[in-house]
Amino acid sequence: MGIIAITIDSIDPSTKYLSLIKRYSNLGLIDIRKKIQNNNYLAETDGDDPDKLQELKSLIDELTKAGASVKIYDSDPYGEGLKQFEEISYEEFINNINRLKEILEEIKDLDDELF
């Protein structure tokens, strides 16, 4: 995985969305509103960091619970251009998190066996 990013489909974003994103990103409310209205990425995180992915998952869950229509994107570091993003489903996102956790556990187990 490369970078995971999200957008929200909304012409007039709810104040609930703004406060949730502000807590996650520390962006100003005006900047967040502009990003939503321009359909820009609101939050990005390293797709290889399980802790950061879990934080992003929590944000997505909170936004969805608040009624937001969240789109999730995964960058393809081997695609054309820098940061070529492709939309993925929530299920794919969760599967990526679980797969990463499994890989990290296997690496830890192998390290423990070696030492």
C-alpha positions as CSV (number, residue, x, y, z in Angstrom):
1,M,0.0,0.0,0.0
2,G,1.0,3.6,-0.5
3,I,-1.1,6.4,0.9
4,I,-4.7,6.1,2.0
5,A,-6.9,9.3,1.6
6,I,-10.5,10.2,2.0
7,T,-13.0,12.7,0.6
8,I,-16.6,13.5,1.5
9,D,-19.4,14.0,-1.0
10,S,-21.2,17.1,0.2
11,I,-22.0,20.5,-1.2
12,D,-22.8,22.0,2.1
13,P,-20.9,20.1,4.8
14,S,-22.5,19.6,8.2
15,T,-20.8,21.2,11.2
16,K,-20.5,17.7,12.6
17,Y,-18.2,16.7,9.7
18,L,-16.1,19.8,10.1
19,S,-15.5,19.2,13.8
20,L,-14.6,15.5,13.4
21,I,-12.1,16.3,10.6
22,K,-10.6,19.2,12.6
23,R,-9.9,16.9,15.5
24,Y,-8.2,14.5,13.1
25,S,-6.3,16.9,10.9
26,N,-5.9,20.1,12.9
27,L,-6.9,22.0,9.7
28,G,-8.9,25.2,10.1
29,L,-12.7,25.0,9.6
30,I,-12.6,27.2,6.5
31,D,-9.9,25.0,5.0
32,I,-11.9,21.9,5.7
33,R,-15.0,23.4,4.2
34,K,-13.2,24.4,1.1
35,K,-11.6,20.9,0.8
36,I,-15.0,19.3,1.1
37,Q,-16.6,21.6,-1.4
38,N,-13.7,21.2,-3.9
39,N,-13.8,17.4,-3.4
40,N,-10.1,17.5,-2.2
41,Y,-8.6,14.9,0.0
42,L,-9.4,15.6,3.7
43,A,-7.1,13.2,5.4
44,E,-4.2,11.1,4.2
45,T,-2.1,8.5,6.0
46,D,0.7,6.0,5.4
47,G,-0.9,2.8,4.2
48,D,1.9,0.8,6.0
49,D,1.3,2.2,9.5
50,P,-1.4,0.1,11.3
51,D,-1.8,2.8,14.0
52,K,-2.4,5.6,11.5
53,L,-4.8,3.4,9.6
54,Q,-6.7,2.6,12.7
55,E,-7.0,6.4,13.4
56,L,-8.3,6.9,9.9
57,K,-10.7,4.1,10.3
58,S,-12.1,5.7,13.4
59,L,-12.5,9.0,11.6
60,I,-14.3,7.2,8.7
61,D,-16.6,5.4,11.1
62,E,-17.5,8.6,13.0
63,L,-18.1,10.5,9.7
64,T,-20.3,7.7,8.4
65,K,-22.2,7.6,11.7
66,A,-22.7,11.4,11.4
67,G,-24.3,10.8,7.9
68,A,-21.3,11.7,5.7
69,S,-20.7,9.9,2.4
70,V,-17.0,9.0,2.7
71,K,-14.9,7.8,-0.3
72,I,-11.7,6.0,0.4
73,Y,-8.7,6.1,-2.0
74,D,-5.5,4.0,-2.1
75,S,-2.5,5.3,-4.0
76,D,-0.7,3.0,-6.4
77,P,3.0,3.8,-6.0
78,Y,3.7,1.8,-9.2
79,G,0.9,3.5,-11.2
80,E,1.4,6.3,-13.7
81,G,2.5,9.6,-12.1
82,L,3.1,10.3,-8.5
83,K,0.4,9.3,-6.1
84,Q,-2.1,7.7,-8.6
85,F,-5.2,7.2,-6.4
86,E,-7.9,4.6,-6.9
87,E,-11.1,4.4,-5.0
88,I,-11.5,1.4,-2.8
89,S,-14.5,0.1,-0.8
90,Y,-14.7,0.2,3.0
91,E,-14.4,-3.6,3.0
92,E,-11.1,-3.4,1.0
93,F,-9.8,-0.8,3.4
94,I,-10.6,-3.1,6.4
95,N,-9.1,-6.1,4.6
96,N,-5.9,-4.1,4.0
97,I,-5.7,-3.2,7.7
98,N,-6.2,-6.8,8.7
99,R,-3.7,-8.1,6.2
100,L,-1.1,-5.6,7.3
101,K,-1.6,-6.6,11.0
102,E,-1.2,-10.3,10.0
103,I,2.0,-9.6,8.1
104,L,3.5,-7.6,11.0
105,E,2.6,-10.4,13.4
106,E,4.3,-13.0,11.2
107,I,7.4,-10.8,11.0
108,K,7.4,-10.4,14.7
109,D,7.0,-14.2,15.2
110,L,9.9,-14.8,12.8
111,D,12.1,-12.3,14.6
112,D,11.3,-14.0,17.9
113,E,12.3,-17.4,16.5
114,L,15.5,-16.0,15.2
115,F,16.5,-14.4,18.5
